[in-house]
Amino acid sequence: MNRTEKIHFTKEPIRKILAQGVFEWHNRDFRYILIGSGEDILSETSLVNGLFKDESNDCPFSIIHALSSSLPDHISQNFLSIYRDDELVALVSIQRVDFKLNQFVNNTSAGMVKKLGLNLASTLGGSVFNGHIWVMGHLLLTGFPFFKISRDILPVEISPFEFLIAAFSSLKFNLPNQDKIISLAIMQVQRNTLMQEMKFPKFWKGYPIDPVMRLEIDPEWGSFEDYYQSLRSRYRKKARSVLNNSQELEIVELDSREVRKKESRIFYLLNDLLKNIPFNIIYPRSDFFDKNLSNLSSYRFFGVFLKNELVGFFSCLKHGKIMEGHFLGYDRKFNQELSVYKFMLFALVSKAITEGCDYLYLGRTASIAKLNLGADPLPSSMIMMPIKPGAKRLLGLYYKNLYKKELPQLRNVFR
């Protein structure tokens, strides 16, 4: 018997609708409430408001809630609360993706073999891949936890993540629009060796995806100069080349009003990069940066200028001791000569150091530039429970052709 079966999640529960966008169900051990992302629901729910104020476990529900207003139209934010004997024991970020396969997969950027595999899956898949994918986690965040849980309720041998996988399985019978569900999915980032020992319940399968890149900030670094001096000579030489090439560039922090003025240029630079990604469901809305700057005090936006021309930008947000580099863009025609992309990565390193962070997260693309500045690739998986008939085999075919299984080779960057 799988060890997570000691907690009774799988018996068919009783479900009822509490209000529009609010569903409740329960089984022998737990009661669940799935809360939709409407601001009217969240503002009137004392449960969620109360937990937003308690960020003691570094789970930034306030950031997750604020980001919900800027999500693309095909992604909606929900929260799953779990009770035991009327005591709240867990709160989890859940996102629903209205998924259309051909809308999010870019075959043109794939190699010939991968393109054949992707086209085959599309042909075989048909309507199998059109519907809802419910994701436990957050598609726009890689560095922050997405759940809060009381450790007291768990048997010693069961990890919080294993508990959530088992609990999430109960959504299979209780989500709205059952006929539209393609799969349940969980975004996993292996931040420590303990996660390698997890046991997945029956019907769940993990697919490797691009690793999350993370730079651990040495507490001895008080400035970017300290970081620079800690590099081995080979990588210090690479950094010096970037800094020399980019001397004409100027970084200016922009507020929401200034971002609105430069919106067309910003999205030209962003879309020029996104169109070359083989699989992407996060195309930001035109008001994405404006809304985040207005709703989130921790969200920052920086323009990179050559004289008065915007040739790049990067954004970031901070919670506790974690900084996350968010969206960026740059003009390709200036990049080779001025090292715009690498210059922006070093700017994020400098900002994380000066703001006293422990970690800087740099997204999922494992570029050589990120490895060369000292970031480590954290193995990542999309753990899925396919619901629609035929989805299991086709999902495997797609992930096999979209992502590499091998992690990039680590560099010995620091002395």
N, C-alpha and C positions, 0 to 999 in steps of 0.2 A: 504494500500500500504506500502510495506517495505520502511523504510526511506532512504535506499541506492538507491532506484529507482529514487530519485530526481536527481541523476546524471546519465546521459544516457550512459550506457555501453552496453546494451543488444541488441540494434538493429544491424542486421547483417552488418558488416563493409566492407570496400573495402580493399583488401589485395594485396600487390605486393612484389616481391623479389628484394631487393636492390643489394645484392651481395651474394656470397656463404656463407650460415650461417647467413644472415641478412634478417629479414622479417619486413615489415612495414604494418600496417593497421590503419584505423581511423574510427571514427563514429562522431556523432554530436558534442561532446564536447572535445574529446581527440584524439591524434595521438600517436601510439605506435611503438616502434622499439625493436625487439627481436634480441639481438646480441649473436652469438655463442662464445664459449670459446677459439677459436683459438688465439694464441698469436699475429699472424699477424693482425687479425681483431682488437684486443684490442689496439695494439700499434699504429694503424693508425686511431683510432677513437678519435678525440679530445674531444668528449663528455665525454667518460669514463675516459680518461686521466685527464681531468680537474677536474672531481669529485673525482678522487682518491686523489688529492692534498688537498681536503677540507674534513677533518674528524671532523668538528666542532660538528656534532651530534653523535659522537662516533660510527658511522657505518663504520667498517673497510674494505672498498672496496679493499684496497691494500692487506690486509691479505686474503680476499676471492679470489682475483685474483691469488695471489701467491700459494694458496692451490690448485688451479685448475690443476696445472701441476702434482700434486701427487695423484689426485683422482683415485680410481679404474677404470678399463676400462669401466665398465657398468654405470658409473656416469659421466655426462658432465655438465660443468658450463656454464650458460648463464646469461645475464643481460637484464632486461626489463626496457626500458626508456619510460616515459610517458610525452607527451607535451600537453600544452594548449596554443593555439594562438602562436605557435612556441617558447614558453618558456618552458624549462625543469622544470617539477614540481615533478617528482619522479623517482627514480632509485631503482630497486629491484633485489636481487639475486634469480635466478630461476635455478633449477637443474633438469636434465632429467635422470631418472633411467630406464635403460633397464632391466625390471623386469621379473624374472622367479621364480614363487612361490616356487617350490620344491628345488630351488638352495639356497634360503635364510632362509627357515624355517627348524628348527632342531627339528623334532618330538621326537627324542630320549631323549631329556632333559626334556620333559613335563611329567606331571603326567598322569595316566591312562585316566581320564575323559577328560582332555584337549587333549590328544593324539587322542582320538576317535573323538572329535570335529574337530581337525585340519585335520585328515585323511578324514573325511566326506567332509569338505570344499574342500580339494584337489581333491577328487573324483568327486564332483559336478562341481568344477571350470574348470577343464581341461584347455583349452587354454584361458579362460576368464582372467586368471591372468598372461598371458604371453604377454608382450607388454611394452608400455611406461607409466610411472607415472611422471608427471611434478610437481615438488615440489617447492613451494615458501618458501624460507628459505635456510638453509645450514645444510646438514646432518652430518657434522663433527664439528659443532660449536653449543654450547648451551648458552653461556653467552653473545654473542655479537648481537646487532641488525643486521638485514639483509636488511634494506631498508633506503632510505633517501627520505624525502617528504617535500614539502612546505606546511606548515599548512595554509597559506593564501588562498589556493584554496578551502578549505573545509567549508561547512556549519557548524555552531557551534555544531549542534546535531550529526554530523558524526565524528567518531574517525578515525585517520589515518589507523588503521588496518581494519576497516570496508570499508574504501575507497579501500584499496588494494584487499580485498576479491571480491568486486564488479568488480574492474578492471581486476583481474585475471580471472574472469568468461569469459571474452571476448576471452581468449585464446582457449576456446573450439572450436571456429569456425576457428581459424587462425594458429594453430600449424601445422608444417609439419607432414607427415605420419599420417593423421587423423585416418586411419583404425587400427593403432597400439596403440592408446591411451586407456589405461585402466581407468585412473582417473586423475583429478587435485587434488592436496593436498597442505595443508598449515600447517606448524609446528607452533603450538601456545604454548607459555609458559606464564602462568599467573603470571606476575611480580608484579601486583598490583590489587586492588579490582575493578578498573574501567573496567578491561577486562571481569569481570563477567557479565557486562551489555550489551555486544555486541549482536547485532542481525545479524543472518546469512541470506544471501539471499536464495531464494528458490533453492532446489536441493542440498544444502550443508548440510552435517551432520558431527558432531564431535564425534570422538572416543577417550576415555581416553587412554593415554599411560603412560609409566613409568615417574614419576616426575623428574624434574631437581633438583639436590641437590646444594644448595647455602649457603655458610657461609658468613655472614655479618661481616666485620672486624671492630671492635670497634676502633674508632680513639684514644682511650686512650692506646691501645696496642702499645708500641714502640718496643717490642721484643717478642719472643716466651715465655719467662719467664713471661711476663705480661699476656699473654693469659692463660698460665698454672695456674697462681695464681687466675685468674678470674673464673676458673671452680669450681663448687660445689664439696664438698669433695668426693662424690661417683665417679664423673667423673675424678677428679684429681687422685684418686687412680688407675683408669683404665689406665690413661695416664702414670702414673709412672710405672705401670707394663709393658707397651709397651716399654718405654724408658729403663727400666732395662733389658728386654729380648733382646733388639737390640743393646746393647753396643758394640758388636763385629763388627757391620755393619759399613761400610764406604760409604759415598756418594761422587761420583766423576762426575763432569760435563764432558761430552764427546762432541767433535766436530764431523763434518761429516766424517773425515778420520777415527777416532776411532770407530765411529758407523759402518762404512763399514767393518772394521776388525772383529767386533763382530756380524755381521748381522745374521748369522745362529743361534747363541745362543739367540739373541734378539727375533727373530721370533719364535723360539721354545717356549720361555716363553709366548709370546703373544698368539700364536695359541692354547696353552694348556688351556688358559682361554676362548678364543672366541668360541672354539668348544662346550662349555657347555651353550652358550647363545641360548635361544629358537628361537630368530628372530634377524638376523644380516645381513645387506647389506653392512657393512663397513669393509670388509677384506682388510687391507692396502697392497699396492704393496710392493715388496721387497726393492724398493728404496724410500719408503715413508719418512722415517726419514732423510735420506741423502738429499733428495731434499728440504725438509722443512728447514733443517738447512742451506742449501746453499742459498735458496731464501728468507728466512724470518729472519731478525735480531732479531725479538722478540721470535723466537722459541728456546726452550732450551731442552736439553736432559741430563738426569742424570742416571748414573749407580749406582746400590747398590751392593757392593762387600763384600763378606766374605773372608778375606785374599785376594787372587787374583782371586777368582771365582765370576762371575757375577750371583747373585741370584735374582736380580730384577732390574727394571728400571721404570722411569716415565718421562713423557714429559709435557711441559706446554707452553703456550704463553700468552703474556700480551698486552693489548691495553688500553691506557688511565689508568683508575683506576680499570680495571677489569683484573683478572688473571683467566685463564681457565686451569684446569688440563686436559691433553689430554690422550693419550694412556699410559697404564702401563702394566707391566707383572711381574710375580714373580714365583719362584720355589716352588711348593707346599710342597715338602719334607722338606724345611727349614721354611715354614711359621708358623706352629704351635709353634715351639720352639723359633723362633727369632722374631715373629710378624712382618714379612717383610712388608706385605700389610699395616697394621696400621702405621708402622714406616714411610712409604712413604707418607701417608696422612698427618701425622704431619709435615713432611718435606715440603709439599706444603703449609700448614698453615704458617709455619715459613717464607717461601719465600714470600708469599703474604703480610705478616706483614712488613717485612724488606724493601719491594719494594713499600710500601705506597699505597697498593690497598684498595679499598672500599669493593670489593666483590671477593670471590673465588668460582668459579664454579667447581663442582666435578662430572660432568657427570649425567647419568640418572639412574644408579642403586642405589636404596635407601637402601644401606646396613646399618646394625645396626652400623657398625664402623663409617660411616659418620654422622649418627644421634648422636652418642655418642660424637663426637668432636664438635657438635654444629651446624651442617648444617641443614637447613630447606628444606623440600620437596616443590617445586613449582609445582602446578598442571599443567599438560601438556596434550595437545590433538593433534591428527592428524585430521584436518578438511578436508573433502574430497567431491569432486563432481564426483561420478562414471559416466563414459562415456559408457563403453561397456555394452551391455545388460546382466543382471544378476549379474553385479559386485556389485551393492548396497547391496543385501542380503548376498552375499558371503563375502564381506569385513567386514560386521558386525559380521558374524559368526567367522571370523578369529580373529578380534580384541578382541572379547569376550573371546576367548580361549587363547590368547597370553598375555593379560595384566590384572592385578588386577584393579578393580575400586576404591578400598579403598586406601586412602593415609596412609602411615605408621604413627604410633602414635608419636607425638612430644615428645621430652625429655626436661625437665627443666635443662639444662646443666650448665647455668651460674648463679653465685650468684647475 
